[in-house]
Amino acid sequence: MTEAAHEQDVAAEQYRREQHVTDQVLASFGGAASARFAEVMGALVRHAHAFVREVRLTEEEWQQGIEFLTRTGHVTTDRRQEFILLSDVLGISMLTVAVNHPPDGDATESTVFGPFFVAGSPRVELGGDIAQGAAGQPCWISGSVRDPDGKPVAGAKIEVWEADDEGLYDVQHDGERTAGRGHLFTAPDCGFRFWAVTPTPYPIPDDGPVGDLLTAAGRGPMRAAHLHFMVTAPGYRTLITHIFVAGGEHLDSDAVFGVKPSLVKDFVEHAAGAEAPDGRVPERDWSSAEFDIVLARDKETSDKEAPE
Ligand SMILES: [Fe+2]
C-alpha cells in the first residue's frame, strides 16, 4: 500500500468514527415523546458536533469551555443573570428576536429583553414618575399605542425599566430599593406619558466570565443609552423593545447588537425653568422624547376570535 493510500484509509476511518458518534447521539433522541424536542435536540447535536469537527476542538479547549460555563453558572443569582448576558453578547438573543418577530407592517420593532427586568414593578399613574429616586436628568416620555390600522389601543400595559445615570439598574445597587422601573396603562385615547431619567450609556456587567470573553475578543461592554419597554394588550403580540437616544455613543457598537434605526429617538433638551407638558417646571435641565407604538396583532388570538 502506498503512503498516500494509507493516509486515505486513516482519514476514512477517522471520518467513520466521528460520524458514528454523531449518528449514535442523534438516534438516541429518536424515541422522544415530543417531536419538537427531538427536532430541537437533533439540530443542537448536529450543529454542536459539526462545530467540534470544524475547529478540531482540543481537549484543553473543551475543558476551558466547561470551566467558562461553570463560572457563568456560579456567578448567576436571582439578581444577576450571566447566561442572558452570554446569549446577548453572542447575538443569540437578537437572532431569536429576529426569528420570532418577522416584519409586520408598521409594527414597532422588537429588541433584546436583557437581564434586568423584574416582575411586579410599581404602578405609576399617567404622568407619574418611574424614577422613584433613580439619579439622573428628568426625562418626559410621551406617546401612544395603536394597532396596525391606526386604531387606539386603550388600557395597554406598558412596563418600563432603565438604568440610572451611574449606569446601574436598581437591582445592581445594594439594598432592596425599587427605582427606575414601573408600569402604567394607556388612556382611553391610547396616549401615555410619564417621567423617567434620561438614559445614559452603561457597561453590561463585565466583572464575570462574559466580561472576560469580551476582553479576549477585544470588544467593549458598553450599551447605547436606552429605555426598556414591554407592552401588552389582549389580542396583540407582546412587544419587548427599547428606545435609544439619537446621537448617543455606542449606537454602532452596542455590546448586545440591540440597536435598530427605527428605535432611535430624538431626546430634546430643555433648560432649567422651562415648563414641561404637565405644567411642572423642573429646577434643573430636562429632556423629552416621544414614542408612538404600533402593536402587531396576535395571529393566534385573532384566529381564535374570528367568527366561524
Ligand atoms: Fe438595559
Boltz pocket constraint, residues with backbone or C-beta under 6 A from the ligand:
constraints:
  - pocket:
      binder: B
      contacts: [[A, 114], [A, 116], [A, 161], [A, 162], [A, 163], [A, 226], [A, 228]]
      max_distance: 6.0
